[in-house]
Amino acid sequence: MSSVRIARSRRFLLASAALTCFAVVDIPAALAQQTRESLPPVEVSPPQSRKQAGRDAANARRTLVAAPAAPKPVVPNAAAPTPLNSNAVAESASRLGLTVRETPATVEVISAETMREQGYRTVSEVAQGAVGVTAGDNPAEPSAFSMRGFTNSQINTLYNGIKIGPQNMTSRIMDTANLEAVEILKGPASLMSGEGAAGGAINFVTKQPHTGPVQNEADFSYDSLNSFRAHYGSGGSTNVQGLDYRFDVSRSSLNGFADDTNTKTLDVSGQLNYRVSNGLKVWGAIEYREDRSKAYWGAPLVPVAFSGAHATAGIISGTYIASNGSNLGPVTIDDRTFNTNYNVLDNRNVAQEVWLRGGFELKLAPDLTLKSQAYAYGAERSWFNNEVEAFNTATNTVDRSRFYVAHSQRLVGNITDLTWDANIAGFDNRLVTTLSSSYLDFVRPGAANFPADSVDLVDPNRGLYGLLSTQQQTARIDNEALSFEDRLKLTRTFSLIGGLRVEHIGLDRNSTDVNGLEKADFPFSRSWAPVTGRIGYTWEAIAGLTFFSQYATGADISANNIFLLGPTQPLDLTTARTYETGVKHVLWDNRAEWSFSAYDILRKNVYAAAGGMTLNIAGRQESKGVELAGSIRLIEPLRLWGNIAYVDARYADYDFAGGSFSGNTPPNVPRIVANAGASWRFATAWPVEVGITGRHVGDRYNSDANTVTMNAYTVGDVYAFVDIPKMVFNAIDQARVTFRVRNFTDKRYAIWGDPFYPDQILLGAPRTYEVCAAFKW
């Protein structure tokens, strides 16, 4: 990186940090009138967490509590709850303070309450309950997601609105206990989160302080795989006037169904909010996360002819030529390998992360508010595994290959917003100007050799990793962006909403061999200046019925991700655009809600993953689809909900020496994804609720070649919970015991395929039983 660019970036960060002194923004109570009136003024008022905001409404209907798949509202007190949570405000979807229903895009907000009731333990499970989203917890790319035809680094992963790098390099398996909400924004979304959001963005929001009496919560669970989870949280106002706090600590040990596999997590987070005066708030937050896994890398593809009576039907189908050159012909998953772990005994998959965040919100004038946040993030990650399992027809054994890589990542940055409420020619208008800057340093020691061996299919001698020699890669990235977002109300019911983002990305990369000597064509530097945006409208035709349309653009690095971009690869950005239209409707006195959207997305200048850690050029990726979701309470005890998504995703102009993949579907993209559920609450002395949920995922492919199909599957969970009256535990305000059976039909299915490792398939978990206890006081 040039010294000029480093100096410029650091000067900006220092100047921003000098302004920043820890703050939060609050959503005013007037939000309830937003759907028919102008946006309320930004007010510096006592902060209120999403959970606290919905507490009054939740208490009022406690006897009606159900277990919906549609998220429950996380909204200000004055906003009426809706079955699909459309009154929630998703800050990762817009900085204008818009609710989901007022945003001209498809947005979902899944609250902490919904995560608990649906039994979502990890963020991957949360995503799978959303409309049209699939996930696989691939150990090479933890918390890998697919939606609207796009996967991995084409979907930005955000933490409290901050991007830390490509999703397929930086995301980790994350427990949900410390989260207040998960926000999902569909389609190109670079206006909000910058480079990388061709397919959308998923934002994880940690729990926030609230103003009011201190409230505590504790949760515990245990399942038939000997997994356990525990969480304690506390928050409220302190004895210091204006000072509120939130603290959470969670610990989990999730055992896998394969031999000697598990994931252990630890998450400690805390935040302080301080109201200095009526016009100034400051805040500070810290979080430490850790995960340690003994990883499951999947079951190898095996010839049907070899497995014989042990060949399975309904999990995978098709033909395959393994990475070792073996022509396997028709392939299957051998039923003797369902629980087999082919990883080496000394394998590890570890990450440690630390977040420091702080900011302020200052009311400069009645119509002008300044908000700023500074942050610092550090992470250490490492993978030390056997990662390739290729069946060899010559020896009828599994050829294994090792892989090692580590990350040392440091990121500092600032995001500053200036919000201006004005009246332009008689029209209410809100303009948010955002200036952001970050500097990232990434060091990646990796394997220079790949020890290999062969083991039996059924009873492998797992052995040890073996001799390791390393080489090193580095990436230094500075990023500056200026964006504008505006909402103009032309009438009480019709609004134009748009935005523009001008971004600068500077990359410096180097790569050295085992002797520390620079490789050919290294070091090199590149820079880009993408311009992205969104323009759309919302129209509330009648009360509760809102039509919307938008045109939005995105940009991302064409060759996998920016950390690994090579000097000989095309160094252009891909461009993505979407046309989307839809409707959001809440009716029947907020007891029913449905939404529909249709979209057309085009991504140009695409690089696609191929076997053997290589990349192919695919000229275009096209994705068209529709999504439908609904939830209804027909009578007081009964709630029904469901969603379905259809997508037709295709490559075009995808030609290479020896063939073409034009017309093929990208990996891990099903045409159909559907979720549904029902629950019934018995109004007994000890209220009992029973429910069932189901999920269907269509056929998917494990590589661009589309020769191996991961067959469609349908799985379901059943649950029952009992609310224990307060008189049983006088010191406890709420107590609940939940019994849950996951995958109650014990379905065997393929959940994910890694296109970089197409020799094996990740299988879904079998039937498990779980008991949970939750307390609030």
VENNOR-V556209 format. One record per residue. BURIAL is I if it has 24 or more other ideal C-beta (glycine too) atoms within 12 Angstrom, else O. Layout:
{{BURIAL} {BURIAL}}
//
This chain:
{{I} {O} {O} {O} {I} {O} {O} {O} {I} {I} {O} {I} {I} {O} {O} {I} {I} {O} {I} {I} {I} {I} {I} {I} {I} {I} {I} {I} {O} {I} {I} {I} {O} {I} {I} {I} {O} {I} {I} {I} {I} {I} {I} {I} {I} {I} {I} {I} {I} {I} {I} {I} {I} {I} {I} {O} {I} {I} {O} {O} {O} {O} {O} {I} {I} {I} {I} {I} {I} {I} {I} {I} {I} {I} {I} {I} {I} {O} {I} {I} {I} {I} {I} {I} {I} {I} {I} {I} {I} {I} {I} {I} {I} {I} {I} {I} {I} {I} {I} {I} {I} {I} {I} {I} {I} {I} {I} {I} {I} {I} {I} {I} {I} {I} {I} {I} {I} {I} {I} {I} {I} {I} {I} {I} {I} {I} {I} {I} {I} {I} {I} {I} {I} {I} {I} {I} {I} {I} {I} {I} {I} {I} {I} {I} {I} {I} {I} {I} {I} {I} {I} {I} {I} {I} {I} {I} {I} {I} {I} {I} {I} {I} {I} {I} {I} {I} {I} {I} {I} {I} {I} {I} {I} {I} {I} {I} {I} {I} {I} {I} {I} {I} {I} {I} {I} {I} {I} {I} {I} {I} {I} {I} {I} {I} {I} {I} {I} {I} {I} {I} {I} {I} {I} {I} {I} {I} {I} {I} {I} {I} {I} {O} {O} {O} {I} {I} {I} {I} {I} {I} {I} {I} {I} {O} {I} {O} {I} {I} {I} {I} {I} {I} {I} {I} {I} {I} {I} {O} {O} {O} {O} {I} {I} {I} {I} {I} {I} {I} {I} {I} {I} {I} {I} {I} {I} {I} {I} {I} {O} {O} {I} {I} {I} {I} {I} {I} {I} {I} {I} {I} {I} {I} {I} {I} {I} {O} {O} {O} {O} {I} {I} {I} {I} {I} {I} {I} {I} {I} {I} {I} {I} {I} {I} {I} {I} {I} {I} {I} {I} {I} {I} {I} {I} {I} {O} {I} {I} {O} {O} {O} {I} {I} {O} {O} {I} {I} {I} {I} {O} {I} {I} {I} {I} {I} {O} {I} {O} {I} {O} {O} {I} {I} {I} {I} {O} {O} {I} {I} {I} {I} {I} {I} {I} {I} {O} {O} {I} {I} {I} {I} {I} {I} {I} {I} {I} {I} {I} {I} {I} {I} {I} {I} {I} {O} {O} {O} {O} {I} {I} {I} {I} {I} {I} {I} {I} {I} {I} {I} {I} {I} {I} {I} {I} {I} {I} {I} {I} {I} {I} {I} {I} {I} {I} {O} {O} {O} {I} {I} {I} {I} {I} {I} {I} {I} {I} {I} {I} {I} {I} {I} {I} {I} {I} {I} {I} {I} {I} {I} {I} {I} {I} {I} {O} {O} {O} {O} {O} {I} {I} {I} {I} {I} {I} {I} {I} {I} {I} {I} {I} {I} {I} {I} {I} {I} {I} {I} {I} {I} {O} {I} {I} {I} {I} {I} {I} {I} {I} {O} {O} {I} {O} {I} {O} {O} {I} {I} {O} {I} {O} {I} {I} {I} {I} {I} {I} {I} {I} {I} {I} {I} {I} {I} {I} {I} {I} {I} {I} {I} {I} {O} {O} {O} {O} {I} {I} {I} {I} {I} {I} {I} {I} {I} {I} {I} {I} {I} {I} {I} {I} {I} {I} {O} {O} {O} {O} {O} {O} {O} {O} {O} {O} {O} {O} {I} {I} {I} {I} {I} {O} {I} {I} {I} {I} {I} {I} {I} {I} {I} {I} {I} {O} {O} {O} {I} {I} {I} {I} {I} {I} {I} {I} {I} {I} {I} {I} {I} {I} {I} {I} {I} {I} {I} {I} {I} {I} {I} {O} {O} {I} {O} {I} {O} {I} {I} {I} {I} {I} {I} {I} {I} {I} {I} {I} {I} {I} {I} {I} {O} {O} {I} {I} {I} {I} {I} {I} {I} {I} {I} {I} {I} {I} {I} {I} {I} {I} {I} {I} {I} {I} {I} {I} {O} {I} {O} {I} {I} {I} {I} {I} {I} {I} {I} {I} {I} {I} {I} {I} {I} {I} {I} {I} {I} {I} {O} {O} {O} {I} {I} {I} {I} {I} {I} {I} {I} {I} {I} {I} {I} {I} {I} {I} {I} {I} {I} {O} {O} {O} {O} {O} {O} {I} {I} {O} {I} {I} {I} {I} {I} {I} {I} {I} {I} {I} {I} {I} {I} {I} {I} {I} {I} {I} {O} {O} {O} {O} {O} {I} {I} {I} {I} {I} {I} {I} {I} {I} {I} {I} {I} {I} {I} {I} {I} {I} {I} {I} {I} {I} {I} {I} {I} {I} {I} {I} {I} {I} {I} {I} {I} {I} {I} {I} {I} {I} {I} {O} {O} {O} {O} {O} {O} {O} {O} {I} {I} {I} {I} {I} {I} {I} {I} {I} {I} {I} {O} {O} {O} {I} {I} {I} {I} {I} {I} {I} {I} {I} {I} {I} {I} {I} {I} {I} {I} {I} {I} {I} {I} {O} {I} {I} {I} {I} {I} {I} {I} {I} {I} {O}}
//
